[in-house]
Amino acid sequence: GVWRQTRALLFKNCLIKCRTKKSSVQEVLFPLFFLFWLILMSMMHPHRRYDEVANTNLGTLDTSMLVNFVIGYTPPTRMAREIMKKVAFDNFEDGIITEEYLSEEELQEASAFKPSNFVGVVFKDAMSYQLRFPDSVAMSSIYMESR
């Protein structure tokens, strides 16, 4: 039955391994070689550790860059309105223009018409949000080890 077939197959595989010693040794040594190579590479390029940055006063914000700056947000819930009101008026003397949109699609259409000075905020819930930047905004040139 099954035991006899399993034993015959095991015996056959042992015979094949004994007769093809070169490939059998390669099957064992190649993974060990690659593991050694990975360990060696990780030792040559260790992770960078950065020290803590002390709390410092960064000074006042240059608001001249934020002239005609528009922040669009969706969905227009009570919590989102309160947050955007705080962002617009508590941090800047003149305030920043905020616009509410009923859906993400409307927000994306608005960002297509105002690509240079528009940032979108999509509130997922009361504690999380996503920022939507136009394609023309450049990514940070600062090297970040882990994104």
C-alpha positions as CSV (number, residue, x, y, z in Angstrom):
1,G,0.0,0.0,0.0
2,V,0.9,3.5,0.8
3,W,3.8,2.7,3.2
4,R,5.5,0.5,0.6
5,Q,5.2,3.2,-2.1
6,T,6.6,5.9,0.2
7,R,9.5,3.7,1.2
8,A,10.3,2.9,-2.4
9,L,10.2,6.6,-3.3
10,L,12.4,7.5,-0.4
11,F,14.9,4.8,-1.4
12,K,14.9,6.0,-5.0
13,N,15.5,9.7,-3.9
14,C,18.4,8.5,-1.7
15,L,19.9,6.6,-4.6
16,I,19.6,9.7,-6.9
17,K,21.3,11.9,-4.2
18,C,24.1,9.4,-3.8
19,R,24.7,9.1,-7.5
20,T,24.6,12.9,-8.2
21,K,26.9,14.1,-5.3
22,K,27.9,17.3,-7.1
23,S,24.4,18.7,-7.5
24,S,23.5,17.5,-4.0
25,V,26.3,19.5,-2.5
26,Q,25.4,22.5,-4.6
27,E,21.8,22.3,-3.3
28,V,23.2,22.7,0.3
29,L,26.1,25.1,-0.3
30,F,24.5,27.7,-2.5
31,P,21.9,28.8,0.0
32,L,24.6,28.9,2.7
33,F,26.8,31.0,0.4
34,F,24.0,33.5,-0.3
35,L,23.1,33.7,3.4
36,F,26.8,34.4,4.2
37,W,26.8,37.1,1.4
38,L,23.7,38.8,2.8
39,I,25.2,38.9,6.3
40,L,28.5,40.3,4.9
41,M,26.7,43.0,3.0
42,S,24.6,44.0,6.0
43,M,27.8,44.3,8.1
44,M,29.4,46.5,5.5
45,H,26.5,48.9,5.4
46,P,25.1,49.2,8.9
47,H,22.0,51.1,9.8
48,R,22.4,54.7,10.6
49,R,21.5,55.8,14.1
50,Y,20.5,59.4,14.6
51,D,20.7,61.2,17.9
52,E,17.8,63.0,19.4
53,V,17.2,66.6,18.3
54,A,16.8,69.0,21.2
55,N,13.7,71.1,21.4
56,T,14.4,74.5,19.8
57,N,12.4,77.5,18.9
58,L,12.1,77.6,15.1
59,G,11.0,81.2,15.1
60,T,8.1,82.7,13.2
61,L,6.7,81.2,10.1
62,D,7.3,83.1,6.9
63,T,3.7,83.6,5.7
64,S,4.7,85.4,2.5
65,M,4.9,81.9,0.8
66,L,1.3,81.2,1.8
67,V,-0.3,84.0,-0.1
68,N,-3.4,82.7,-1.9
69,F,-2.8,79.3,-0.5
70,V,-5.9,77.1,-0.7
71,I,-6.6,74.0,1.5
72,G,-9.5,71.9,0.3
73,Y,-11.0,69.2,2.5
74,T,-13.5,66.4,2.4
75,P,-15.9,65.2,3.9
76,P,-17.5,68.4,5.3
77,T,-18.2,67.1,8.8
78,R,-18.5,69.1,12.0
79,M,-15.1,67.8,13.3
80,A,-13.4,68.5,9.9
81,R,-14.8,72.1,9.9
82,E,-13.5,72.7,13.4
83,I,-10.0,71.3,12.6
84,M,-9.8,73.4,9.4
85,K,-10.9,76.5,11.2
86,K,-8.1,76.0,13.8
87,V,-5.6,75.5,11.0
88,A,-6.7,78.5,9.1
89,F,-7.1,81.1,11.8
90,D,-5.2,80.0,14.9
91,N,-1.8,79.7,13.2
92,F,-1.8,82.6,10.7
93,E,-2.8,86.2,11.2
94,D,-4.6,86.6,7.8
95,G,-5.9,83.0,7.7
96,I,-5.6,80.5,4.9
97,I,-8.4,79.9,2.4
98,T,-10.2,76.7,3.2
99,E,-12.8,75.1,0.9
100,E,-14.9,72.1,1.6
101,Y,-15.9,69.5,-0.9
102,L,-18.6,66.8,-0.8
103,S,-16.4,64.0,-2.2
104,E,-12.9,63.1,-3.0
105,E,-13.7,63.3,-6.7
106,E,-14.7,67.0,-6.4
107,L,-11.5,67.6,-4.4
108,Q,-9.4,66.0,-7.2
109,E,-11.2,68.1,-9.9
110,A,-10.5,71.3,-7.9
111,S,-6.9,70.4,-7.5
112,A,-6.6,70.0,-11.3
113,F,-7.7,73.6,-11.8
114,K,-5.5,75.1,-9.0
115,P,-2.4,72.9,-9.1
116,S,0.2,75.4,-7.9
117,N,-1.4,76.6,-4.7
118,F,-3.8,73.8,-3.7
119,V,-3.5,71.1,-1.1
120,G,-6.2,68.6,-0.3
121,V,-7.0,67.0,3.0
122,V,-9.1,63.8,3.1
123,F,-10.4,63.0,6.6
124,K,-10.7,59.3,7.1
125,D,-12.2,59.6,10.6
126,A,-11.8,61.9,13.6
127,M,-8.2,60.9,14.2
128,S,-6.7,60.3,10.7
129,Y,-6.3,62.1,7.4
130,Q,-4.4,62.0,4.1
131,L,-2.8,64.9,2.3
132,R,-3.3,65.2,-1.5
133,F,-0.6,67.2,-3.2
134,P,-0.6,68.2,-6.9
135,D,1.9,66.3,-9.1
136,S,4.0,69.4,-9.5
137,V,5.1,69.4,-5.8
138,A,8.6,68.0,-5.5
139,M,9.4,65.2,-3.1
140,S,11.9,65.8,-0.3
141,S,15.5,65.6,-1.3
142,I,16.5,64.6,2.2
143,Y,17.6,61.0,2.3
144,M,15.1,59.0,4.4
145,E,16.3,55.5,5.4
146,S,12.8,54.1,5.9
147,R,9.7,55.4,4.4
